[in-house]
Amino acid sequence: MNPLLSAEQAVLGSVLLDPGQLAHLDWLAPDHFYRPVHQALFAALRKLRTDGHPALAAKEPVPLSWVTDAVDEASHHVRGLTVVYAHILISACPRPKHAPVYGRMVLEGAIHRSVTEHAIRLHQAARADALQGQVEGTLHHADVLAGVLGDLARRWGSEPSPVTPATPPSTAPVALPPVRADQVAEDERFLLAVLVERPKAMDEVVNWLRPGDFADPAHGQLYRCLGALHHRGEPIDRITVLWEAQRRGLLADGTLTAEQLTAICDGVGPGSAEWLGEQIMRSSVTRTAATSARAIRALAENETLAPGRLINHALHALGPLDEVRARWQTANGHPAPAPPPPAPPTEGPPTTRVHAALARSTPRPAARPSERPGPASTPSAARPPSRTHG
């Protein structure tokens, strides 16, 4: 039996049995359900409550009209729903008073599902932009994913905060589409040749282009050598670059060969280092986005990962993309926007967070004075309710 399907059936069955349970499920939305028929039925139940259905004021037993009216309302938006299925939902609910716990299970499934869907969209956008040499779609979907993570965190009742996972998800390196791989490699070789021929051109790219932005690791290491010479103020030419590569062990470990370096230096031609660097940055943005998206999808598909941890680990996986994006904006003359000012302190946590937290915990009853250890004359602070935050 699918646990998520059972939870969806149980929460609907509990509301059909006890309409008052809707008051404890204000934080649960119809689109949190996976099955369309369940979405329509929960939306119908909420509408009946808003319209003031007589069943809400009636005492036990709940009138049959509560069930039939809910099925009729939901049938306007979905096909195949019958009163028979509504009674199946009722029989699938072990305890109507456990509705908030069942709803929490539905919300957990929705969080994993939503993060997975948006990670897939980000990956698809990154692949499409990589083919076209663009970044706008990638950055848009990255913003959407970040916004979704923040909204899910508030619904779950936790603060969105990047957290490094204890065991990072294993993802294979993202390869460029074959159509673009040759062009990107050519741009990288051309840029390196320009920098060797015109060392002053390093000033145009050194502040925002990093070795990790190169798709070819050998090209990135060669750029690192150029950066080291530039930082020390030493001359840059094919001999000094070859010597720096040897000092760093790049020739000994096979990362670079003297023939490769010579071929790059001999491929010099007129070109703008800044323009070529921007082309490399475009490729870096889409590759980094694809890597982040695959890591987030792997996290979301781990059903053992609690929603709070999933959200915070996903935010951490977006960190490398945020860093590359900031440098991309610098390269284009658009500095990264300043972070928003902190929200003013409030008297207490948001109502949504309170509802979500209470749905995940059961307050412990306060002990009577006679049951507390120690002298009765020594007052002690009341223990706050325990909470289990994912």
Residue pairs with C-beta under 8 A, 6 or more apart in sequence:
3 105
4 34
4 105
4 106
4 109
5 34
5 35
6 92
7 102
7 105
7 106
7 109
8 33
8 34
8 35
8 38
8 106
9 38
9 88
9 89
9 92
9 93
10 92
10 93
10 94
10 98
10 99
10 102
11 25
11 28
11 42
11 93
11 99
11 102
11 103
11 105
11 106
12 38
12 41
12 42
12 45
12 89
12 93
13 89
13 90
13 91
13 92
13 93
13 96
14 21
14 93
14 95
14 96
14 97
14 98
14 99
14 102
15 21
15 22
15 25
15 42
15 45
15 96
15 99
16 45
16 62
16 66
16 67
16 70
16 86
16 89
16 90
16 93
17 62
17 90
17 93
17 96
18 62
18 96
18 97
18 99
19 45
19 48
19 49
19 53
19 55
19 56
19 62
19 66
20 56
21 96
21 97
21 99
21 100
22 45
22 46
22 49
24 99
24 100
24 103
24 355
24 359
25 99
25 100
25 103
26 355
27 103
27 107
27 155
27 352
27 355
27 356
27 359
28 42
28 103
28 106
28 107
30 39
30 40
30 42
30 43
30 46
31 39
31 110
32 106
32 107
32 109
32 110
33 39
33 42
33 106
33 110
34 109
34 110
34 113
36 78
37 74
37 78
37 80
37 81
37 85
39 78
40 74
40 75
40 77
40 78
40 81
41 70
41 71
41 74
41 78
41 81
41 86
41 89
43 74
43 77
44 70
44 71
44 73
44 74
44 77
45 70
47 73
48 55
48 66
48 69
48 70
48 73
49 56
53 65
53 66
53 69
54 63
54 65
55 62
55 63
55 65
55 66
67 83
67 86
67 87
67 90
68 83
70 86
71 81
71 82
71 83
71 86
74 81
75 81
93 102
100 358
100 359
101 359
103 359
104 356
104 359
104 360
107 155
107 156
107 307
107 356
108 306
108 307
108 390
111 152
111 155
111 156
111 307
111 310
111 311
112 300
112 301
112 303
112 305
112 307
112 310
113 300
114 148
114 152
115 148
115 149
115 152
115 296
115 297
115 299
115 300
115 310
115 311
115 314
116 297
116 300
116 301
118 141
118 144
118 145
118 148
119 145
119 293
119 294
119 296
119 297
119 300
119 314
120 293
120 297
121 141
121 144
121 145
122 138
122 141
122 142
122 144
122 145
122 289
122 292
122 293
122 296
123 289
123 290
123 293
123 294
123 297
125 137
125 138
125 140
125 141
125 289
126 138
126 141
126 286
126 287
126 289
126 290
126 293
127 177
127 286
127 290
128 137
129 135
129 136
129 137
129 138
129 282
129 285
129 286
130 176
130 177
130 180
130 283
130 286
130 287
130 290
131 177
131 179
131 180
133 180
133 183
133 279
133 282
133 283
134 282
135 282
135 285
135 286
135 328
138 285
138 286
138 289
139 285
139 289
139 325
141 289
142 289
142 292
142 318
142 321
142 325
145 293
145 296
145 314
145 318
146 315
146 318
149 160
149 311
149 314
149 315
149 318
150 160
152 307
152 311
153 159
153 160
153 308
153 311
153 312
154 160
154 350
154 352
154 353
155 352
155 356
156 307
156 308
156 311
156 356
156 390
157 349
157 352
157 353
157 354
157 355
157 356
157 357
157 360
157 389
158 308
158 311
158 312
158 353
158 389
158 390
160 311
160 312
160 315
161 312
161 315
162 312
162 315
162 316
162 318
162 319
163 309
163 312
163 313
163 315
163 316
164 313
164 316
165 299
165 309
165 313
165 316
168 295
169 295
169 298
169 299
169 302
170 298
171 291
171 294
171 295
171 298
173 291
174 287
174 290
174 291
174 294
175 181
176 184
176 215
176 283
176 287
180 283
181 215
184 215
184 279
184 280
184 283
185 215
185 216
185 219
187 276
187 279
187 280
187 283
188 214
188 215
188 216
188 219
188 280
189 219
189 264
189 267
190 267
190 269
190 271
190 276
191 205
191 271
191 273
191 276
191 277
191 280
192 219
192 222
192 223
192 226
192 264
193 264
193 265
193 266
193 267
193 268
193 269
193 271
194 201
194 268
194 269
194 271
194 272
194 273
194 276
195 201
195 202
195 205
195 223
195 226
195 236
195 273
196 226
196 236
196 237
196 238
196 241
196 264
196 265
196 268
197 265
197 268
198 273
199 229
199 230
199 235
199 236
199 237
201 273
201 274
202 226
202 227
202 230
202 236
202 273
204 272
204 273
204 274
204 277
205 273
205 274
205 277
205 331
206 227
206 230
207 330
208 277
208 281
208 327
208 328
208 330
208 331
209 223
209 277
209 280
209 281
209 327
209 331
210 327
211 220
211 221
211 223
211 224
211 227
212 220
212 284
213 220
213 280
213 281
213 283
213 284
213 324
213 327
214 220
214 223
214 280
214 284
215 280
215 283
215 284
215 287
217 255
218 250
218 255
218 256
218 260
221 245
221 248
221 250
221 255
221 256
222 241
222 245
222 250
222 256
222 261
222 264
224 248
225 241
225 244
225 245
225 248
225 250
226 236
226 241
228 244
229 235
229 236
229 240
229 241
229 244
230 236
234 240
238 261
238 262
238 265
241 261
241 265
242 258
242 261
245 251
245 256
245 261
246 252
250 256
251 257
251 258
274 331
277 331
278 331
278 332
281 324
281 327
281 328
281 331
282 328
284 324
284 328
285 321
285 324
285 325
285 328
288 320
288 321
288 324
289 321
291 320
292 317
292 318
292 320
292 321
295 317
296 314
296 317
296 318
299 305
299 310
299 313
299 314
299 317
300 310
300 314
302 310
305 313
306 390
307 390
308 389
308 390
309 390
310 390
325 336
326 336
329 335
329 336
330 336
348 354
349 357
357 387
357 389
360 387
360 388
360 389
360 390
361 385
361 386
361 387
361 388
362 385
363 385
363 386
364 383
364 385
364 386
366 382
366 383
369 376
370 376
372 380
374 380
